[in-house]
Amino acid sequence: MLNFGVIGFGYWGPNIVRNLISVKDAEIKMICDVNPDIITRIKDLYPHHSVTSDYLDIINSPDIDVVAIVTPVSTHYALAKAALQAGKHIFIEKPFTSNSKEAQELIDIAKKNKVLIMVDHTFIFTGAVRKIKELIDSNELGDLYYYDSTRVSLGLFQQDTNVIWDLAPHDLAIIDYIIKNKPQALIAQGVDHIGSGHENIAYITLYYDNSLIVHINVNWLSPVKIRTTLIGGQKKMLVWDDLKADEKIKIYDRGVNVESKEAINKLLVDYRSGDMWSPRVDYQEALKTELQYFIDCIKTKTTPINDGQSGLRVVKMLEMANESLKNEGRLIKFKDNESSMSSSHDSSVLSLT
């Protein structure tokens, strides 16, 4: 049995607590929040759990093995560092840290103290993303041409960060997981329409060395909520609509066939239009799957796929996007020592119940 302490019970914290209660081999020992009204709510919801307003009560408790950090990103580094130095594993909200220097330091501390970091990249544990990775790994789609994501809504404006740091980590974590090739460069453009000091709409484009292009549209000012991703391949194309209750993924046997270089010059392109089908996906709550997976990793001393290095790769891409934003959409190239941004994880490690 692993004993958890949860720091933060605002927007996402209640989901962490609810799922920890339902997974096996986990017990919540203490919940922390600094807001008196939230503390009252915690006591009403969970009268048998210990509650505190001081995170050090969790850090210093000898009975707690794992600390879940579900707080604003500006607080991640200090809280995570304290927990890791106390010899506790951490489950930390995305993005991992405010910058890559902090992320690397936390990775080093975890390694020194022989504890694990899991960054809450929840989407890679959804049935849809796991199915998409399975289709890509089996070459069902063929060589990838593009990944085009729209993640927009009339959203919750953040006080300490822009829309890229709020919404883009989802797609950056997904492409880090499902795409084996390494991005070579990116550009980002965005606008702050309301004068808050943070962009509320932005576009990120990543370029790969095999003609693959990734485009991510994030927006807090959309009149409607859209969570749609298009993935185009040489053989087939895929549409993922995460807001659909069923048939979240549709695969289209559509594309173009070109017989020869001469045919290209003559614009003799054969348009292929075949069947459409929707594969079955697992609808178990992704967060529950993720937390159970982390518990299993701790018990077996296995490095999670969404470890500190995964979180670091996403933070580096966010930093590069910010740099491009500040320089009017200038192309930012990935450095050689950052070329491990994408990884080819084995999808079998996620075949968990």
KOLTOR-695733 format. One record per residue (C-alpha): x, z negated, y. Coordinates in steps of 0.25 Angstrom, whole numbers, padded with zeros to 4 digits, always signed. Layout:
BEGIN
XZY
...
REM end
This chain:
BEGIN
+0000+0000+0000
+0005+0004+0014
+0001-0004+0026
-0002+0003+0039
-0002-0001+0053
-0009+0009+0063
-0005+0009+0077
-0016+0016+0086
-0031+0017+0084
-0035+0027+0094
-0038+0041+0091
-0032+0044+0077
-0029+0029+0073
-0043+0027+0067
-0041+0039+0058
-0028+0033+0053
-0034+0020+0050
-0046+0026+0043
-0038+0034+0034
-0027+0024+0031
-0039+0015+0026
-0043+0026+0016
-0029+0030+0010
-0024+0023-0001
-0011+0014-0001
-0013+0011+0014
-0018-0001+0022
-0019-0003+0037
-0013-0017+0041
-0014-0016+0056
-0020-0006+0067
-0014-0006+0081
-0020-0001+0094
-0017-0006+0109
-0031-0003+0114
-0040-0016+0113
-0053-0007+0111
-0047+0000+0100
-0042-0013+0093
-0056-0018+0094
-0061-0005+0087
-0050-0006+0076
-0055-0021+0073
-0070-0016+0073
-0066-0004+0063
-0056-0012+0055
-0058-0027+0055
-0049-0030+0044
-0037-0023+0049
-0027-0030+0058
-0027-0024+0072
-0016-0026+0083
-0013-0020+0097
+0002-0022+0095
+0009-0011+0087
+0021-0020+0084
+0011-0028+0075
+0011-0016+0066
+0026-0012+0067
+0030-0026+0064
+0021-0029+0053
+0028-0030+0039
+0015-0027+0032
+0014-0013+0038
+0021-0001+0031
+0016+0011+0039
+0012+0012+0054
+0003+0023+0059
+0005+0026+0073
-0007+0033+0079
-0004+0032+0094
-0001+0041+0106
+0012+0049+0103
+0019+0042+0115
+0019+0030+0107
+0023+0036+0093
+0038+0034+0095
+0039+0019+0098
+0028+0015+0088
+0034+0024+0077
+0048+0019+0080
+0044+0004+0079
+0037+0007+0066
+0048+0015+0059
+0058+0004+0063
+0049-0006+0057
+0051+0002+0044
+0036+0007+0044
+0032+0021+0040
+0024+0028+0051
+0012+0037+0052
+0012+0043+0066
+0002+0051+0074
+0006+0065+0078
+0014+0069+0086
+0025+0061+0080
+0032+0057+0093
+0033+0061+0108
+0046+0069+0105
+0056+0073+0094
+0066+0063+0098
+0057+0052+0095
+0052+0058+0082
+0066+0060+0077
+0070+0045+0080
+0057+0041+0072
+0061+0050+0060
+0075+0043+0060
+0070+0029+0061
+0060+0032+0049
+0071+0038+0041
+0080+0026+0044
+0069+0016+0040
+0064+0024+0028
+0050+0025+0033
+0041+0037+0034
+0035+0044+0046
+0022+0052+0045
+0017+0060+0057
+0002+0062+0057
+0001+0077+0056
-0013+0075+0050
-0016+0090+0049
-0006+0093+0039
-0014+0084+0029
-0027+0092+0031
-0032+0100+0020
-0032+0112+0029
-0018+0112+0033
-0013+0109+0019
-0021+0121+0014
-0015+0130+0025
-0001+0125+0021
-0005+0128+0006
-0009+0142+0010
+0003+0145+0018
+0013+0139+0007
+0006+0148-0003
+0008+0160+0006
-0007+0163+0006
-0007+0167+0020
+0006+0174+0019
+0017+0173+0030
+0011+0166+0042
+0009+0174+0055
+0003+0163+0064
-0003+0149+0065
-0013+0148+0077
-0019+0135+0080
-0030+0131+0090
-0031+0116+0091
-0040+0113+0104
-0051+0104+0109
-0056+0097+0121
-0046+0087+0117
-0042+0073+0120
-0032+0074+0131
-0019+0066+0128
-0013+0058+0139
+0002+0058+0134
+0003+0072+0128
-0001+0087+0129
-0010+0095+0120
+0001+0100+0112
+0006+0086+0108
-0008+0082+0105
-0013+0094+0097
-0002+0103+0093
+0005+0093+0083
-0006+0096+0073
-0003+0111+0072
+0012+0109+0074
+0012+0099+0062
+0003+0109+0054
+0013+0121+0056
+0025+0112+0053
+0018+0109+0040
+0012+0123+0036
+0022+0133+0041
+0036+0133+0034
+0043+0142+0045
+0050+0135+0057
+0045+0138+0071
+0055+0144+0080
+0050+0142+0094
+0037+0138+0101
+0030+0140+0115
+0019+0131+0121
+0010+0133+0133
+0000+0123+0138
-0007+0119+0151
-0012+0105+0157
-0025+0109+0163
-0029+0095+0168
-0016+0090+0174
-0014+0079+0163
+0001+0083+0162
-0001+0087+0147
-0005+0101+0142
-0020+0102+0137
-0019+0116+0131
-0007+0122+0124
-0002+0133+0115
+0010+0132+0106
+0016+0144+0099
+0027+0143+0088
+0035+0154+0083
+0041+0156+0069
+0052+0165+0064
+0043+0172+0055
+0033+0177+0065
+0024+0166+0063
+0018+0161+0076
+0010+0147+0078
+0001+0145+0089
-0006+0132+0093
-0016+0130+0103
-0019+0116+0108
-0030+0112+0118
-0037+0100+0124
-0046+0108+0133
-0054+0117+0122
-0069+0116+0123
-0070+0116+0108
-0061+0110+0097
-0054+0120+0089
-0044+0118+0077
-0041+0131+0071
-0029+0137+0066
-0026+0152+0062
-0015+0155+0052
-0011+0169+0050
-0003+0174+0038
+0002+0187+0032
-0008+0187+0021
-0020+0178+0026
-0025+0171+0038
-0030+0157+0039
-0040+0149+0049
-0040+0134+0049
-0052+0128+0057
-0050+0113+0056
-0063+0110+0062
-0071+0116+0051
-0077+0107+0041
-0075+0116+0030
-0067+0129+0028
-0056+0124+0037
-0047+0135+0032
-0051+0150+0031
-0041+0160+0025
-0042+0175+0029
-0036+0186+0021
-0034+0194+0033
-0022+0200+0040
-0015+0214+0042
-0007+0222+0033
+0003+0232+0037
+0009+0242+0027
+0022+0246+0034
+0029+0245+0047
+0024+0259+0050
+0010+0254+0049
+0013+0243+0059
+0018+0254+0069
+0005+0262+0067
-0004+0249+0068
-0009+0252+0054
-0013+0238+0051
-0022+0234+0039
-0031+0223+0042
-0034+0214+0030
-0047+0207+0030
-0049+0199+0017
-0057+0187+0012
-0058+0173+0019
-0057+0160+0012
-0057+0146+0015
-0048+0137+0006
-0053+0123+0002
-0045+0112+0010
-0044+0097+0008
-0053+0089+0018
-0048+0075+0015
-0044+0069+0029
-0030+0073+0032
-0026+0060+0038
-0030+0052+0025
-0021+0062+0017
-0010+0061+0027
-0010+0045+0027
-0011+0045+0012
+0001+0055+0011
+0009+0046+0020
+0006+0034+0011
+0011+0042-0001
+0023+0046+0007
+0027+0032+0010
+0025+0027-0004
+0033+0039-0010
+0043+0039+0001
+0040+0054+0004
+0042+0060+0018
+0029+0065+0023
+0027+0079+0027
+0023+0075+0041
+0035+0065+0043
+0043+0063+0055
+0050+0076+0054
+0036+0083+0054
+0032+0075+0066
+0046+0078+0073
+0044+0093+0071
+0030+0093+0077
+0035+0085+0089
+0047+0095+0091
+0037+0106+0092
+0028+0098+0102
+0041+0096+0110
+0044+0111+0110
+0030+0114+0114
+0031+0104+0126
+0044+0111+0130
+0038+0124+0130
+0026+0119+0138
+0035+0114+0149
+0042+0127+0149
+0030+0136+0151
+0029+0140+0136
+0044+0143+0134
+0048+0146+0120
+0055+0134+0113
+0063+0137+0101
+0065+0127+0090
+0079+0122+0089
+0087+0124+0076
+0087+0109+0073
+0071+0109+0074
+0069+0121+0065
+0063+0111+0054
+0050+0111+0063
+0042+0117+0052
+0043+0112+0037
+0039+0118+0024
+0032+0105+0018
+0027+0107+0004
+0011+0107+0005
+0011+0099-0009
+0014+0086-0002
+0001+0086+0004
-0007+0088-0008
-0012+0073-0007
-0026+0067-0009
REM end
